């Protein structure tokens, strides 16, 4: 982890730095009072701040309270020669309270705990990101000669694949996007239905299914004159879906 050490005694900073290094962590900055800590935290965004309590300019308790409102908030561990601030430390929601002279095993125990917390936070973040990636888009992004266009999914009549691009037919015209029909089908399965290997049609705009001879069918869409061919492979599933609407 990246660690910031704050103590107004140079010998204490040197000793803590040696212990932190021995435990395999990285010291990214040192400070000798709370105001410096606030500046350095904004600049370096450490994982942990090892913080003395009695210091000039700004003491550790005041500094910890300000740090608790930062986002992201670093973990704070008090490193002090005085045990009578423990209650205030708990109220400040710090992550550890070590009494000087600090033993390496005590420091290791606290830092190991914080490392495990960081790993759990990363795991939760990855889960949230995966969940976010599964959330349906409300708009399709297309790059055109006019620039970037945002097309509301609710305004799209159909997607039609043509070689490496997909045509998006919508209320204000059509655009090309560099996505696959399969990806669009998976994402918008509850709004669009595949009627052909190269076409997805919005269920909201299907006006009817009609035969055009020799067992061939096509879809009529509301609001537009185009009619789209339905393949025999997808005809049965389409009929079932239309009956359920």
C-alpha positions in Angstrom: 0.0 0.0 0.0 1.0 3.6 -0.4 1.5 5.2 3.0 2.0 8.8 4.2 3.7 9.3 7.6 3.1 12.4 9.7 5.1 13.1 12.9 6.8 16.3 14.1 9.7 14.3 15.4 12.2 13.4 12.7 13.4 10.3 14.6 9.9 9.0 14.8 9.4 9.5 11.1 12.7 7.7 10.3 11.7 4.7 12.5 8.2 4.4 11.1 9.6 4.7 7.6 12.0 1.8 8.3 9.2 -0.4 9.7 6.8 0.3 6.8 9.6 -0.5 4.3 10.4 -3.7 6.0 6.8 -4.7 5.8 6.8 -4.3 2.0 4.8 -1.1 1.7 5.6 2.2 -0.1 6.2 5.5 1.6 4.9 8.2 -0.8 5.3 11.3 1.4 6.1 12.5 5.0 4.8 15.5 6.9 5.3 17.1 10.3 1.9 18.6 11.0 -1.7 18.1 10.0 -2.0 20.9 7.5 0.8 19.4 5.4 -1.1 16.0 5.6 -4.2 17.6 4.0 -2.2 19.0 1.1 -0.2 15.8 0.6 -3.3 13.6 0.7 -4.9 15.6 -2.1 -1.7 15.4 -4.1 -0.7 11.8 -3.6 -4.0 10.0 -2.5 -2.3 7.6 -0.1 -4.0 4.4 1.0 -3.0 4.9 4.6 -1.9 7.9 6.8 0.1 7.1 9.9 -0.6 10.1 12.0 0.8 11.5 15.2 -1.7 13.3 17.5 0.2 16.0 19.3 1.7 18.3 16.6 2.1 22.0 15.9 -0.1 23.9 13.3 -2.8 21.2 13.3 -3.0 18.2 15.6 -3.8 14.7 14.5 -7.4 14.6 15.9 -8.4 17.7 13.9 -6.6 16.4 10.8 -8.4 13.0 11.1 -11.8 14.6 11.3 -11.1 16.6 8.1 -9.7 13.5 6.3 -12.9 11.6 7.2 -14.9 13.9 4.9 -12.6 13.4 1.9 -13.4 11.3 -1.1 -11.6 9.0 -1.5 -10.8 8.9 2.2 -7.5 7.3 3.3 -7.3 4.9 6.2 -6.0 6.7 9.3 -3.9 5.0 12.0 -2.8 7.1 15.0 0.7 6.6 16.2 1.1 8.3 19.5 2.9 8.2 22.8 -0.3 8.9 24.7 -3.1 6.4 25.4 -5.6 9.0 26.7 -6.8 10.0 23.2 -8.2 6.5 22.4 -11.8 7.5 22.9 -11.4 10.5 20.7 -9.8 8.3 18.1 -12.7 5.9 18.1 -15.1 8.9 17.6 -12.9 10.1 14.7 -13.5 6.7 13.0 -9.8 6.0 12.6 -8.6 2.5 11.6 -6.0 1.9 14.2 -4.4 3.3 17.4 -0.7 2.3 18.0 1.3 3.4 21.1 4.9 4.4 20.7 7.4 2.8 20.7 5.6 0.9 17.9 6.5 -2.7 17.5 6.7 -4.1 14.0 4.3 -6.9 14.7 1.6 -4.5 15.9 2.1 -2.3 12.8 2.0 -5.4 10.6 -1.3 -6.5 12.1 -2.9 -3.2 11.4 -1.6 -2.8 7.9 -2.5 -6.4 7.0 -6.0 -5.8 8.1 -6.2 -2.6 6.0 -4.7 -4.5 3.0 -7.5 -7.1 3.3 -10.1 -4.3 3.4 -8.7 -2.7 0.3 -8.8 -6.0 -1.5 -12.4 -6.5 -0.5 -13.3 -3.0 -1.7 -11.7 -3.7 -5.0 -13.7 -6.9 -5.3 -16.9 -5.1 -4.6 -16.0 -2.4 -7.1 -15.3 -5.0 -9.8 -18.7 -6.5 -9.0 -20.4 -3.1 -9.3 -18.7 -2.4 -12.6 -19.8 -5.8 -13.9 -23.4 -5.0 -12.8 -23.2 -1.5 -14.4 -22.0 -3.0 -17.7 -25.2 -5.1 -17.8 -27.4 -2.1 -17.5 -29.2 -1.4 -20.8 -28.3 1.8 -22.6 -31.0 4.4 -23.1 -29.3 5.8 -26.1 -27.2 4.6 -29.1 -24.1 6.6 -29.9 -23.3 7.1 -33.6 -20.6 9.1 -35.2 -21.8 11.0 -38.3 -20.7 13.8 -40.5 -22.7 16.1 -38.1 -20.6 14.8 -35.2 -21.7 12.5 -32.4 -25.4 11.7 -32.4 -27.3 10.2 -29.5 -30.4 8.2 -30.6 -32.9 7.3 -28.0 -33.5 3.5 -28.1 -37.3 4.2 -27.9 -37.0 6.0 -31.2 -35.4 3.2 -33.1 -37.6 1.1 -35.6 -35.0 -1.5 -36.4 -31.3 -2.5 -36.7 -30.2 -3.9 -40.0 -26.8 -5.5 -40.5 -24.8 -4.9 -43.6 -21.3 -6.4 -43.8 -19.3 -4.9 -40.9 -21.7 -2.1 -40.0 -25.3 -1.9 -38.6 -27.9 0.6 -39.9 -30.0 2.1 -37.2 -33.3 3.3 -38.6 -34.9 5.8 -36.3 -37.5 8.6 -36.2 -35.1 11.2 -37.6 -33.5 9.1 -40.3 -30.7 6.5 -40.2 -27.1 6.2 -39.1 -24.4 3.5 -39.2 -22.8 2.1 -36.0 -19.8 -0.2 -35.6 -21.5 -2.8 -33.4 -22.7 -6.4 -34.0 -26.3 -7.4 -34.3 -25.6 -10.2 -31.7 -24.5 -7.7 -29.1 -27.5 -5.5 -29.7 -29.8 -8.5 -29.6 -28.5 -9.6 -26.2 -28.6 -6.1 -24.7 -32.1 -5.2 -26.0 -33.8 -8.7 -25.9 -36.9 -7.3 -24.2 -37.4 -4.5 -26.8 -36.3 -6.0 -30.1 -36.8 -9.3 -31.8 -34.7 -10.9 -34.5 -36.7 -11.5 -37.7 -33.8 -12.4 -40.0 -30.1 -13.1 -39.6 -29.5 -9.5 -40.5 -32.4 -7.7 -38.8 -33.8 -6.8 -35.3 -37.1 -5.0 -35.1 -38.6 -3.0 -32.3 -41.6 -4.7 -30.8 -43.1 -1.3 -30.1 -43.3 -0.5 -33.8 -44.4 -3.8 -35.4 -47.7 -3.1 -37.2 -48.3 -6.5 -38.6 -47.0 -9.7 -40.3 -48.0 -10.3 -43.9 -47.4 -13.1 -46.4 -45.9 -12.0 -49.7 -46.2 -15.4 -51.6 -44.5 -18.8 -51.6 -44.4 -18.9 -47.8 -42.5 -15.7 -47.5 -43.4 -13.1 -44.9 -42.5 -9.6 -44.1 -43.0 -7.1 -41.2 -44.8 -3.8 -41.5 -43.6 -1.1 -39.1 -45.7 1.8 -37.9 -44.7 5.3 -39.1 -42.3 4.2 -41.9 -43.0 2.7 -45.4 -40.2 0.1 -45.3 -41.1 -3.6 -44.9 -38.6 -6.1 -43.7 -38.3 -9.7 -44.7 -38.8 -12.5 -42.1 -36.8 -15.6 -42.4 -38.4 -19.0 -42.0 -36.0 -19.8 -39.2 -37.3 -16.9 -37.1 -41.0 -17.0 -38.2 -42.2 -19.3 -35.5 -40.6 -17.3 -32.6 -41.9 -14.1 -34.1 -45.5 -15.4 -34.2 -45.3 -16.5 -30.6 -44.0 -13.2 -29.5 -46.7 -11.2 -31.4 -49.4 -13.4 -29.9 -48.1 -12.6 -26.4 -48.1 -8.8 -26.9 
